[in-house]
Amino acid sequence: MLIVECKNLKKSFPILRGYMRDEAGRVMAVDDVSLNIERGHIVGLVGESGSGKTTLGKIILGVLKPDSGEIRLGTDKLQVIFQDPYNSLDPRMKIRDILSEGLILKRDTEEKRERVEEMLDLVKLPRFALKKYPHQFSGGERQRIAIARALLTRPEMIVCDEPVSSLDVTIQLQILKLLKDIKKRFNITYLFISHDLRVVRYMCDRVAVMKDGKIIEVGGAADIYSNPSHPYTKQLLASILRI
């Protein structure tokens, strides 16, 4: 069952030097993209910076409206985990308030408290963390808080936009394992946006490769990594071997 169905999506922006432009002189961030995401899967969206990955993620979330094309969602329970946990959490708010903010429509204070504590337990942070401010935590701990915030509204799909790229390698693995455990427990669908093919290989069932606003290759993760068909995908995989 599809949770996301994108057909021929296009999104352009005013000119930025060095980017591909259409006939009207605009940047084609997403150029005739079609992509299906099945419920319960982890789909990796990979490509270099400026390839259009984040723009496509924002269209799926409803943050951006496409210039043309169709998008059909099998849920309205969407959430996002951002790249930088230092900027995604309000430094003026205690963690309890940051998490409770997502439950603003719930009037039952006791239910709010229990839900917030449950999510904190889920991401393996102590409950006394609720009394602290974001600056009192490490980058990995902040990303755990961001994950807890995303889970509070019980989403069916989460767009993970480079969720570990700003973290140390050892912390990256901890966060990736946590995301996998959460997916297994709640059968959440992930769109996992990343430039790091090693991370995508660890996380994803399927992979879509973007270049210059287009999806140039899509398939099962094992097939993409063992037998890529597009020269650009081969180039990306070769870069892993060089590293």
C-alpha angles and dihedrals in degrees: 000000000000119000093178128029117179121183125189095330118186129184127172135181135195115286120292115183115253098023130109112269134200127224091278091057097253131131112257100216093168115023119189095321122179119183136159124202120195121217114264095018131118109226119191120213109197137178143110124295110288094025092119100256098128093042090055090048091053091050090053090049091050093242090118128035116222120237089228142345133067134278124187122188126200090203142030092206099099130150138173138218112204129217100243117051089187092066102031095065121069106243091207095060130077116237092251090058093044091054096039090054090076090058096051093127092058113092098190104096094192091052090050091051093049093048093049092049091047092054092047089053089048093057091044100246124137117253093239085071087079090074094055136082126242094254089064092067136072122247093261092049091050091053089052088054090050090051091050090052091051091051097049095086092048097243124198092208134027127194106215107199108196089315096176104028094100094050134088115264095252091049090046091061092050092052093045091052089049092052090049092050091050092049091051093048098046102022090235119175116232131200097198112199115195144142090210111090092190091060091045091050090055095047112032141080094193134021132208117192119210129198127170092348096310132104102233100177136014132175148109113326093239092051094046093051098042100038114015114183103195120075091227092055089049089052092052092049091047089056089059090055091050090053 
